Amino acid sequence: MPKFEECLQRLEKIVDELEKGNVPLERAIKLFEEGVQLSNSCRQELEAAEGKVEILLKQNGKLQAEPFEPSTERAEAKL
């Protein structure tokens, strides 16, 4: 199974190709189907990661929900 980042990059390429509008219908349908599969894979990985984070935050048998706030440095590094 491809990694999350690989799925996301491929999904972005598919979206770019479809947005250009020069894709024959049959190719567009195949790209759309691949995009749906990639989207589902990404969603499953995110849900699994969320579950792991919840387990790590669990203390004394109670889940202490804490909002995830990425640091400013990380957000700026991705720009």
ChimeraX attribute file (.defattr): number of C-alpha atoms within 10 A of each C-alpha:
attribute: neighborCount
match mode: 1-to-1
recipient: residues
	/A:1	6
	/A:2	10
	/A:3	10
	/A:4	17
	/A:5	10
	/A:6	13
	/A:7	19
	/A:8	17
	/A:9	12
	/A:10	15
	/A:11	21
	/A:12	13
	/A:13	14
	/A:14	16
	/A:15	14
	/A:16	11
	/A:17	14
	/A:18	17
	/A:19	10
	/A:20	8
	/A:21	10
	/A:22	9
	/A:23	13
	/A:24	9
	/A:25	10
	/A:26	9
	/A:27	11
	/A:28	16
	/A:29	13
	/A:30	11
	/A:31	19
	/A:32	16
	/A:33	12
	/A:34	15
	/A:35	20
	/A:36	13
	/A:37	14
	/A:38	20
	/A:39	16
	/A:40	13
	/A:41	18
	/A:42	20
	/A:43	13
	/A:44	13
	/A:45	14
	/A:46	13
	/A:47	12
	/A:48	12
	/A:49	12
	/A:50	12
	/A:51	12
	/A:52	12
	/A:53	12
	/A:54	15
	/A:55	14
	/A:56	11
	/A:57	14
	/A:58	13
	/A:59	10
	/A:60	7
	/A:61	7
	/A:62	9
	/A:63	12
	/A:64	13
	/A:65	10
	/A:66	8
	/A:67	6
	/A:68	6
	/A:69	7
	/A:70	8
	/A:71	8
	/A:72	8
	/A:73	8
	/A:74	9
	/A:75	10
	/A:76	8
	/A:77	7
	/A:78	6
	/A:79	5
